[in-house]
């Protein structure tokens, strides 16, 4: 709800990883711990997401669109998306 304004229920943890970035001088610029969580949305599904105050934008992506993001996204994103798609097909 906080990030997308969509009500959702967390169902499982998909991935956990660090995102560490350094300044040109080698000092730590920032460090995030990313938790990718699979969520289900109550009916009606696929509502219109609205970016929270800490995001520039939010939108739905196809898997092909995710793969085309390249360096604009986390390099783990295709793996996370594939894991979610596999979990969805096994339901």
DSSP file (Angstrom, degrees, kcal/mol; ACC not computed):
  #  RESIDUE AA STRUCTURE BP1 BP2  ACC     N-H-->O    O-->H-N    N-H-->O    O-->H-N    TCO  KAPPA ALPHA  PHI   PSI    X-CA   Y-CA   Z-CA
    1    1 A X     >        0   0    0      0, 0.0     4,-1.8     0, 0.0     6,-0.1   0.000 360.0 360.0 360.0 -41.6    0.0    0.0    0.0
    2    2 A X  T  4  +     0   0    0      1,-0.2    51,-0.2     2,-0.2     5,-0.1   0.894 360.0  34.4 -62.3 -42.7    2.8    2.4    0.9
    3    3 A X  T  4 S+     0   0    0      3,-0.1    49,-1.6    49,-0.1    -1,-0.2   0.814 137.5  13.6 -85.2 -31.7    4.7    2.1   -2.4
    4    4 A X  T  4 S-     0   0    0      2,-0.2    46,-3.1    47,-0.2    -2,-0.2   0.487  88.9-121.2-126.3  -7.6    1.9    1.7   -4.9
    5    5 A X  S  < S+     0   0    0     -4,-1.8     2,-0.5     1,-0.3    -3,-0.1   0.596  74.0 126.9  65.9  14.5   -1.4    2.6   -3.2
    6    6 A X        -     0   0    0     44,-0.1     2,-0.3    41,-0.1    -1,-0.3  -0.876  63.9-125.9 -99.8 128.7   -2.6   -0.9   -4.0
    7    7 A X        +     0   0    0     -2,-0.5    35,-0.5    -3,-0.1     2,-0.3  -0.563  44.1 164.2 -69.7 134.8   -3.9   -3.1   -1.2
    8    8 A X        -     0   0    0     -2,-0.3     2,-0.5    33,-0.2    33,-0.2  -0.988  36.4-134.0-151.8 156.7   -2.0   -6.4   -1.1
    9    9 A X  E     -A   40   0A   0     31,-2.8    31,-2.3    -2,-0.3     2,-0.2  -0.967  26.3-129.0-115.3 119.7   -1.3   -9.3    1.1
   10   10 A X  E     +A   39   0A   0     -2,-0.5    29,-0.3    29,-0.2     3,-0.1  -0.493  31.7 171.5 -66.5 131.3    2.3  -10.5    1.4
   11   11 A X  E     -     0   0A   0     27,-3.5     2,-0.3     1,-0.4    28,-0.2   0.712  56.1  -7.5-115.1 -31.6    2.4  -14.3    0.7
   12   12 A X  E     -A   38   0A   0     26,-1.4    26,-2.9     0, 0.0     2,-0.5  -0.987  62.3-107.6-163.7 156.9    6.1  -15.2    0.4
   13   13 A X  E     -A   37   0A   0     -2,-0.3    24,-0.2    24,-0.2     3,-0.1  -0.786  29.9-179.8 -87.8 124.8    9.7  -13.9    0.3
   14   14 A X  E     -     0   0A   0     22,-3.1     2,-0.3    -2,-0.5    23,-0.2   0.860  60.3 -13.5 -93.6 -43.2   11.2  -14.2   -3.2
   15   15 A X  E     -A   36   0A   0     21,-1.4    21,-2.8     2,-0.0     2,-0.4  -0.992  46.8-157.7-160.5 152.7   14.7  -12.8   -2.8
   16   16 A X  E     +A   35   0A   0     -2,-0.3     2,-0.3    19,-0.2    19,-0.2  -0.993  29.0 151.0-135.7 129.1   16.9  -10.7   -0.5
   17   17 A X  E     -A   34   0A   0     17,-2.2    17,-3.3    -2,-0.4     2,-0.3  -0.993  39.6-110.2-155.7 160.0   20.0   -8.9   -1.7
   18   18 A X  E     -A   33   0A   0     -2,-0.3     2,-0.5    15,-0.2    15,-0.2  -0.670  14.5-160.0 -90.4 145.2   22.2   -5.9   -1.0
   19   19 A X  E     +A   32   0A   0     13,-2.9    13,-2.6    -2,-0.3     2,-0.5  -0.923  21.1 177.8-122.6 102.3   22.3   -2.8   -3.3
   20   20 A X  E     -A   31   0A   0     -2,-0.5     2,-0.4    11,-0.2    11,-0.2  -0.911   5.0-177.0-113.2 129.5   25.6   -1.1   -2.5
   21   21 A X  E     -A   30   0A   0      9,-2.7     8,-2.6    -2,-0.5     9,-1.8  -0.984   8.2-155.6-131.0 137.7   26.8    2.0   -4.4
   22   22 A X  E     -A   28   0A   0     -2,-0.4     6,-0.2     6,-0.3     5,-0.1  -0.831  17.6-119.7-114.3 149.3   30.0    3.9   -4.0
   23   23 A X    >   -     0   0    0      4,-3.2     3,-2.5    -2,-0.3     6,-0.1  -0.347  42.4 -97.0 -73.7 163.4   31.0    7.5   -4.8
   24   24 A X  T 3  S+     0   0    0      1,-0.3    -1,-0.1     2,-0.1    -2,-0.0   0.788 125.7  58.0 -54.6 -28.8   33.7    8.2   -7.3
   25   25 A X  T 3  S-     0   0    0      2,-0.1    -1,-0.3     1,-0.0     3,-0.1   0.445 121.7-106.4 -83.9   2.3   36.2    8.5   -4.5
   26   26 A X  S <  S+     0   0    0     -3,-2.5    -2,-0.1     1,-0.3     2,-0.1   0.343  77.2 131.1  93.7  -7.0   35.4    5.0   -3.2
   27   27 A X  S    S-     0   0    0      1,-0.1    -4,-3.2    -5,-0.1     2,-0.3  -0.445  70.9 -90.7 -77.9 155.8   33.4    6.0   -0.2
   28   28 A X  E     -A   22   0A   0     -6,-0.2    -6,-0.3     1,-0.2     3,-0.1  -0.499  39.7-178.9 -67.6 123.1   30.0    4.4    0.4
   29   29 A X  E     -     0   0A   0     -8,-2.6     2,-0.3     1,-0.4    -7,-0.2   0.892  65.7 -26.9 -87.9 -49.6   27.3    6.5   -1.2
   30   30 A X  E     -A   21   0A   0     -9,-1.8    -9,-2.7     2,-0.0    -1,-0.4  -0.978  49.8-155.6-163.1 159.1   24.4    4.3   -0.1
   31   31 A X  E     -A   20   0A   0     -2,-0.3     2,-0.4   -11,-0.2   -11,-0.2  -0.975  13.5-176.4-141.7 120.6   23.5    0.8    0.9
   32   32 A X  E     -A   19   0A   0    -13,-2.6   -13,-2.9    -2,-0.4     2,-0.6  -0.921  20.6-144.9-116.5 144.9   20.0   -0.7    0.6
   33   33 A X  E     -A   18   0A   0     -2,-0.4     2,-0.5   -15,-0.2   -15,-0.2  -0.957  25.5-154.6-102.9 116.4   18.8   -4.2    1.7
   34   34 A X  E     -A   17   0A   0    -17,-3.3   -17,-2.2    -2,-0.6     2,-0.5  -0.811  12.4-170.7 -99.9 127.7   16.2   -5.2   -0.9
   35   35 A X  E     -A   16   0A   0     -2,-0.5     2,-0.7   -19,-0.2   -19,-0.2  -0.974   9.3-156.5-115.6 116.7   13.5   -7.7    0.0
   36   36 A X  E     -A   15   0A   0    -21,-2.8   -22,-3.1    -2,-0.5   -21,-1.4  -0.850  17.2-171.5 -94.0 118.3   11.4   -8.9   -2.9
   37   37 A X  E     -A   13   0A   0     -2,-0.7     2,-0.4   -24,-0.2   -24,-0.2  -0.937  21.1-132.8-118.2 129.3    8.0  -10.0   -1.6
   38   38 A X  E     -A   12   0A   0    -26,-2.9   -27,-3.5    -2,-0.5   -26,-1.4  -0.677  33.3-176.2 -78.3 128.3    5.3  -11.9   -3.6
   39   39 A X  E     -A   10   0A   0     -2,-0.4     2,-0.4   -29,-0.3   -29,-0.2  -0.913  20.6-142.6-126.0 152.6    2.0  -10.3   -2.9
   40   40 A X  E     -A    9   0A   0    -31,-2.3   -31,-2.8    -2,-0.3     2,-0.5  -0.910  16.1-141.1-110.3 145.1   -1.6  -11.0   -3.9
   41   41 A X        -     0   0    0     -2,-0.4   -33,-0.2   -33,-0.2     3,-0.1  -0.895  19.4-122.9-105.9 130.9   -4.0   -8.2   -4.6
   42   42 A X        -     0   0    0    -35,-0.5   -35,-0.1    -2,-0.5     2,-0.1  -0.239  58.5 -41.0 -65.4 162.8   -7.6   -8.6   -3.5
   43   43 A X  S    S+     0   0    0      1,-0.1    -1,-0.1     2,-0.1     2,-0.1  -0.404 121.7  51.7 -65.2 141.8  -10.4   -8.4   -6.1
   44   44 A X  S    S-     0   0    0      1,-0.1     3,-0.3    -3,-0.1    -1,-0.1   0.485  90.3-151.8 -78.4 139.0  -10.5   -6.5   -8.4
   45   45 A X        +     0   0    0      1,-0.2    -1,-0.1    -2,-0.1    -2,-0.1  -0.273  66.6  29.6 -74.2 160.9   -7.0   -7.5   -9.4
   46   46 A X  S    S+     0   0    0      1,-0.1    -1,-0.2    -3,-0.0     3,-0.1   0.912  76.2 178.7  56.3  52.2   -4.6   -5.2  -11.3
   47   47 A X        -     0   0    0     -3,-0.3     2,-0.7     1,-0.1   -41,-0.1  -0.101  42.4 -80.4 -67.7 178.5   -5.8   -1.9  -10.0
   48   48 A X        -     0   0    0    -43,-0.1    -1,-0.1    11,-0.0     2,-0.1  -0.761  47.6-138.4 -88.0 115.8   -4.1    1.3  -11.1
   49   49 A X        -     0   0    0     -2,-0.7     2,-0.4    -3,-0.1   -44,-0.2  -0.435  13.1-160.4 -73.9 148.6   -0.9    1.9   -9.1
   50   50 A X        -     0   0    0    -46,-3.1   -44,-0.1    -2,-0.1     9,-0.1  -0.999  25.5-113.1-129.1 127.5   -0.1    5.4   -7.8
   51   51 A X        -     0   0    0     -2,-0.4   -47,-0.2     7,-0.2     7,-0.1  -0.309  29.3-129.2 -62.3 136.4    3.5    6.2   -6.8
   52   52 A X    >   -     0   0    0    -49,-1.6     3,-1.7     5,-0.1   -49,-0.1  -0.150  36.7 -88.3 -73.5 178.5    4.1    6.9   -3.2
   53   53 A X  T 3  S+     0   0    0      1,-0.3    -1,-0.1   -51,-0.2   -50,-0.1   0.638 127.0  53.1 -68.3 -12.7    5.9   10.0   -2.0
   54   54 A X  T 3  S+     0   0    0    -51,-0.0     2,-0.4     2,-0.0    -1,-0.3   0.222 100.1  73.9-105.6  14.7    9.3    8.3   -2.2
   55   55 A X    <   -     0   0    0     -3,-1.7     3,-0.1     1,-0.1    -4,-0.0  -0.967  62.8-150.7-130.0 144.3    8.9    7.1   -5.8
   56   56 A X  S    S-     0   0    0     -2,-0.4     2,-0.3     1,-0.3    -1,-0.1   0.878  81.4 -15.2 -76.2 -39.3    9.1    9.0   -9.1
   57   57 A X        -     0   0    0     -7,-0.1     2,-0.3     2,-0.0    -1,-0.3  -0.980  53.5-157.5-158.3 164.8    6.7    6.6  -10.9
   58   58 A X        +     0   0    0     -2,-0.3     2,-0.3    -9,-0.2    -7,-0.2  -0.982  24.6 147.1-148.3 139.9    5.0    3.2  -10.7
   59   59 A X        -     0   0    0     -2,-0.3     2,-0.2    -9,-0.1    -9,-0.1  -0.982  46.2 -90.0-164.2 165.9    3.5    1.1  -13.4
   60   60 A X        -     0   0    0     -2,-0.3     2,-0.4   -11,-0.1    -2,-0.0  -0.607  39.8-163.0 -82.7 144.9    2.9   -2.5  -14.6
   61   61 A X        -     0   0    0     -2,-0.2     2,-0.2     4,-0.0     3,-0.0  -0.976  14.7-135.1-129.1 141.9    5.6   -4.2  -16.7
   62   62 A X     >  -     0   0    0     -2,-0.4     4,-2.0     1,-0.1     5,-0.1  -0.487  36.3-107.4 -79.6 164.9    5.6   -7.2  -18.9
   63   63 A X  H  > S+     0   0    0      1,-0.2     4,-2.4     2,-0.2     5,-0.2   0.905 122.0  52.8 -62.1 -40.3    8.5   -9.6  -18.6
   64   64 A X  H  > S+     0   0    0      1,-0.2     4,-1.6     2,-0.2    -1,-0.2   0.904 108.5  50.0 -61.2 -40.9    9.9   -8.5  -22.0
   65   65 A X  H  > S+     0   0    0      2,-0.2     4,-0.6     1,-0.2    -1,-0.2   0.876 108.9  52.7 -65.3 -36.5    9.7   -4.8  -20.8
   66   66 A X  H >< S+     0   0    0     -4,-2.0     3,-1.3     1,-0.2     4,-0.5   0.935 108.3  50.0 -62.7 -46.3   11.5   -5.8  -17.6
   67   67 A X  H >< S+     0   0    0     -4,-2.4     3,-0.7     1,-0.3    -1,-0.2   0.827 107.5  55.2 -62.9 -31.1   14.3   -7.4  -19.6
   68   68 A X  H 3< S+     0   0    0     -4,-1.6    -1,-0.3     1,-0.2    -2,-0.2   0.581  86.6  80.9 -79.5  -9.6   14.6   -4.3  -21.8
   69   69 A X  T X<  +     0   0    0     -3,-1.3     3,-2.0    -4,-0.6    -1,-0.2   0.826  67.1 169.6 -65.7 -30.5   15.2   -2.0  -18.8
   70   70 A X  G X   -     0   0    0     -3,-0.7     3,-1.7    -4,-0.5    -1,-0.2  -0.283  67.9  -0.4  55.2-132.1   18.8   -3.0  -18.7
   71   71 A X  G 3  S+     0   0    0      1,-0.3    -1,-0.3     4,-0.0     4,-0.1   0.528 118.8  79.4 -70.8  -4.2   20.8   -0.7  -16.3
   72   72 A X  G <  S+     0   0    0     -3,-2.0    -1,-0.3     2,-0.1     2,-0.3   0.659 100.3  41.0 -73.1 -13.7   17.7    1.3  -15.4
   73   73 A X  S <  S-     0   0    0     -3,-1.7     2,-0.1    -7,-0.1    -7,-0.0  -0.803 104.9 -76.2-127.4 167.9   16.7   -1.5  -13.1
   74   74 A X    >   -     0   0    0     -2,-0.3     3,-1.6     1,-0.1     4,-0.4  -0.382  38.8-127.8 -59.5 139.8   18.4   -3.8  -10.6
   75   75 A X  T 3  S+     0   0    0      1,-0.3     4,-0.3     2,-0.1     3,-0.3   0.690 109.7  59.8 -66.3 -15.3   20.3   -6.6  -12.4
   76   76 A X  T 3> S+     0   0    0      1,-0.2     4,-2.4     2,-0.1     3,-0.3   0.604  79.8  90.7 -83.6 -12.7   18.3   -9.0  -10.2
   77   77 A X  H <> S+     0   0    0     -3,-1.6     4,-2.9     1,-0.2     5,-0.2   0.883  82.7  50.8 -57.7 -45.4   14.9   -7.9  -11.5
   78   78 A X  H  > S+     0   0    0     -4,-0.4     4,-2.5    -3,-0.3    -1,-0.2   0.913 112.0  48.9 -58.7 -39.9   14.7  -10.4  -14.4
   79   79 A X  H  > S+     0   0    0     -4,-0.3     4,-2.4    -3,-0.3    -2,-0.2   0.924 112.6  47.8 -62.2 -44.6   15.4  -13.2  -12.0
   80   80 A X  H  X S+     0   0    0     -4,-2.4     4,-2.3     2,-0.2    -2,-0.2   0.930 112.6  48.3 -63.4 -45.5   12.8  -12.0   -9.5
   81   81 A X  H  X S+     0   0    0     -4,-2.9     4,-2.5     1,-0.2    -1,-0.2   0.910 111.8  49.6 -61.5 -42.5   10.2  -11.6  -12.2
   82   82 A X  H  X S+     0   0    0     -4,-2.5     4,-2.3    -5,-0.2    -1,-0.2   0.901 109.9  51.2 -64.0 -40.9   10.9  -15.1  -13.6
   83   83 A X  H  X S+     0   0    0     -4,-2.4     4,-2.2     2,-0.2    -1,-0.2   0.907 111.1  48.0 -62.1 -42.9   10.7  -16.5  -10.0
   84   84 A X  H  X S+     0   0    0     -4,-2.3     4,-2.2     2,-0.2    -2,-0.2   0.914 111.0  50.4 -65.4 -42.8    7.3  -14.9   -9.5
   85   85 A X  H  X S+     0   0    0     -4,-2.5     4,-2.0     1,-0.2    -2,-0.2   0.897 110.8  49.5 -62.5 -40.1    6.0  -16.1  -12.9
   86   86 A X  H  X S+     0   0    0     -4,-2.3     4,-1.1     1,-0.2    -1,-0.2   0.904 110.6  49.8 -65.9 -40.7    7.1  -19.6  -12.1
   87   87 A X  H  < S+     0   0    0     -4,-2.2     4,-0.3     1,-0.2    -1,-0.2   0.880 110.4  51.4 -64.5 -36.8    5.3  -19.5   -8.7
   88   88 A X  H >< S+     0   0    0     -4,-2.2     3,-0.9     1,-0.2    -1,-0.2   0.874 108.2  50.2 -68.7 -37.8    2.2  -18.2  -10.4
   89   89 A X  H 3< S+     0   0    0     -4,-2.0    -1,-0.2     1,-0.2    -2,-0.2   0.717 105.4  58.3 -74.3 -19.1    2.1  -21.0  -13.0
   90   90 A X  T 3<        0   0    0     -4,-1.1    -1,-0.2     1,-0.2    -2,-0.2   0.507 360.0 360.0 -87.2  -4.5    2.5  -23.6  -10.2
   91   91 A X    <         0   0    0     -3,-0.9    -1,-0.2    -4,-0.3    -2,-0.1   0.490 360.0 360.0 -70.6 360.0   -0.7  -22.5   -8.4
